[in-house]
Amino acid sequence: MEIRWIQAFVAVAEELHFGRAAQRLQMAQSPLSQTVRKLEKDLGVTLFERNTRSVALTAGGHAFLPHAYQILENVETARQAARASEGRVYGRIRIGFTGVLNHLALPPLTRALRQRYPDIELTLVGRIMTRDAVDQLESGALDLAFVGLPVQSVSVATRLIRREPFGAVLPTDHPLAGESEIDLRDLADDGFITTPISAGSSLQEVAMRACLDAGFRPRIVQEITDPYMILLLVSTGVGVALMTSGIAPIAPPGTVFVPLAGEPVYMQHGLGWSRKRISPALQVALDLAEEILPGPIET
C-alpha cells in the first residue's frame, strides 16, 4: 500500500467523481482509476460502486475512509515534526468565520499569521454560523472559528475577544432614523430581516431574545444567511435589522445605525477550537491571537 493510493482514494471519496478527482490531483483519469484498483486489490475489498452515471462508496469504502484520513494526517504530522526540528512551524489551519461580523478581528489575525508564520497554510471558510462552527470544530473540519458565546460543547474551548452592544439598522427614510437612540419597543410594528432561525446564529438568537424581553415577537419579513446582505436589504427598505455596533462604520449607503436605549444588549464574540486537536500550527495561532486579540474589548 502506497500513500499516493490513499490520496487517490480520498479524492474520489470526497468528489464521488473520477474526472473531478483526477483534476484535483492533477493527473489523468485512467491512471487514477488504475491507482484505486491497486488499492482495492491490496485490501481485497471493492471500495466504490461504479456505473456510467455515478460513483458511490461501498460499505467497505465507508469503513476505510476514516482510517485513510488518519493515515494521511499521521503522515502530515510526521512531516511537520521533522520540519519543526529546524525551528520553523509548518501545518495547515482552517478558520471559520461568519462574514462582516468578524471584520474587526479576522483581518489582523490572519495578516499576523501570514507575516510571522509563512509556512502555515491558511484556509478561510466563510458564512459559518456558530452552531455549524461548533459542529465542524468537533469533527475536525475546522481548526479555529469565530463564534458567538456561550457555546454548548464540552469539547470546544472558547475565549471572549469582544463585546458589542446591539443597535438597530434602519433605512435612512425610516421615521426613527434621525434619533440618537431608540427604544427597541418602538420597532415592534416593523418587519425584521434576520439570519434563518435554523442556521444556528448567535446574532439571531440574542437579537430575538432582546425583542421578546422588550415585549414583542418580531415579524420576520426576510431571512438570509449573509449578514452584509441583511444590511443591503435594509438599504432597499425591505425591513429593519438588529446588528452589533461594530458594523456601524461599514453600513452601506441608505442605512443608519441607531443605538438602543436602556440597558445594553451585548453580542459576545469569541474564538473557538477543539480541545482534542491542538496541532503545533494551531497552538502558535492561539498564542498569536492572545497578542493580537487580547480581549475582551468592548465597543
Secondary structure, DSSP 8 states (H G I E B T S, - for coil): --HHHHHHHHHHHHHS-HHHHHHHHTS-HHHHHHHHHHHHHHHTS--EEE-SS-EEE-HHHHHHHHHHHHHHHHHHHHHHHHHHTTT---EEEEEE--SGGGTTTHHHHHHHHHHH-TTEEEEEE-S--HHHHHHHHHHTS-SEEEEES----SSEEEEEEEEEEEEEEEETTSTTTT-S-B-GGGGTTSEEEE--GGG--HHHHHHHHHHHHTT---EEEEE-S-HHHHHHHHHTTS-BEEEEGGGGGG--TTEEEEEB-SS--EEEEEEEEETT---HHHHHHHHHHHHHS-S-EE-
